[in-house]
Amino acid sequence: MGLPQEKYYTVEDYYNMPDDIRAELIDGEIVYMASPSRIHQKILGELHFAILNYIKTKGGNCEVYPAPFGVQLDENEDTVLEPDISVICDPNKLNDRGCIGAPDWIIEIASPSNPKNDYITKLNLYSNAHVREYWIVDPENNGIHVYSMDGDKFSVNAYTFRDTVKAGIYEDLYIDFAGLDLG
């Protein structure tokens, strides 16, 4: 949730904030974020490693970035998000600040203090921007929600931390959550 503000913030305002501030810009509003928990960081590291290892092994052209990494979904809007993991397959979307345009795959690790942000606000933003695949990993409920958004097709599948989950943007990437070191 954002704090009271006296003005509409722009992308330039966002990028001029001090580096030690954890925040996102959503429709001109600065939304401050709490520091992530240990389990959040553990999941982030395991998933980032699995995806990066897959891309390197396959010699793929996609790039994977863990947070903090700025994603401006539309260059004409004042919204910059910091997904926990962003996979971008079009190098033209990358610049020194981050990504301009929709990543192909985004993973968010749900925060117990503000699940509405991932399940409603960001889901709508990512869907409207045509992110191809969006995962919400929920450590509190040991669940994964996979949203596939391909053009007019929209589907959601639910998994647990005991399941192996296929990444839809790849033919042969499967992440075995039971095999990840999440302890």
Buried (B, 14 or more C-beta within 10 A) or exposed (E): EBEEEEEEBEBEBBEEEEEEEBBBBBEBBBBEBEEBBEEBBBBBEBBBBBBBEBBEEEEBEBBBBBBBBBBBBEEEBBBBBBBBBBBBBBEEBBEEBBBBBBBBBBBBBBBEEBBEBBBEBBBEBBBEBEBBBBBBBBBEBBBBBBBBBEEEEEEEEEBEBEBEBBBBBBEEBEBEBEEBEBE
